[in-house]
Amino acid sequence: MSYYDDIYEHAVDNHYLVTTADAEDLGIPVVELGKLSSRGRLERLGNGVYRLARHVPSEADPYAVAVARVGRDAYLWGESVVELLGLAPTTPGRVWVATPHRVRKALPEGVVVVRAGGQGPLDSYDGVPGQRVADAIRACAGRIMPERLRDAMVKGRKLGYVTAREERRLMEEMGWQ
């Protein structure tokens, strides 16, 4: 198999994205990403992040790209989890991404990085790693109206993102009883 075939196999399950870290994990020299980009097979999206030139767009793409651009161990945080799942209206044009690492690289204007260490369990939403919905709702307290957060919790419960136990705990913590 060629390097491109290996990249394709990886990227097709990852919103058509491949990072330099992914290439290293696959045993592909990072220089090959630049070569494939110059040949028009990959599109460079930012420092160390590439997308297959031929891809099928999805609604989760901006979130996946933002997480990839922040780096390894990054995940969607707070408002972006709520927005991706359509649980409540949030600030448009912003993608909140958390990471345990310091981020020094330049990121697009709409990407907000939160330094978060010791995060609890994560979930994957349409292939994008993110906070569990109950934790995301907690993280939104003070930035989204309480009524909208309560509606997000109810909708998340109906869709199976929030367990009955998490719902009871959120009701108590947020004073919604």
Secondary structure, DSSP 8 states (H G I E B T S, - for coil): --HHHHHHHHHTTTTTEEEHHHHHHTT--THHHHHHHHTTSEEEEETTEEEESS----TTHHHHHHHHHH-TT-EE-THHHHHHTTSS---TT-EEEEESS---S---TTEEEEE--S---EEEETTEEEE-HHHHHHHHBTTB-HHHHHHHHHHHHHHTSS-HHHHHHHHHHHT--
